[in-house]
């Protein structure tokens, strides 16, 4: 486990990645209720489901020393979404690995924020953990996230692709594709 200060923050040129605040809950719930943002998930989230996700994110920070950071724009303090880390699900080929992921409100797409934030997170991860690799996975249909994984240097690892155990067997988003970035490759990139 990695020890961190109670108020860890990662800064980039335009962004602050930080732990969550109460005032993040409302814009996060609005983002999670947007069908376009949630297109590659089973459904949108209700306010209570979104709040429960924030609570699980906070628990992940306390348990593991890092997690999904709230993403704030420096210029105006706007909440953009999240970028950061979570533990991969059990009973999958990525069990025990650390996943890097992101979700941004639609109005902040195509501005380079996800790439900027994920790059900073990956750098932080390599500097503050001794883990050998990061993984990222998504629905096979989620080409925008797959493109970002490639831009970040992640390589598709088809032997790790899996059917998500929490998604119904007949659901079109069940098949997950896995991308991997090894520490040695990140150092050489």
Secondary structure by P-SEA (a helix, b strand, c coil): ccccccbbbbbcccbbbbcccccaaaaaaaaaacccccccccccccaaaaaaaaaaaaaaaaaccccccbbbbccccccccccbbbbbbcccccccbbbbcccccccccccaaaaaaaaaaaaaaaacccccbbbbbccccaaaaaaaaaaabbbbccccccccccccccccccbbbbbbbcaaaaaac
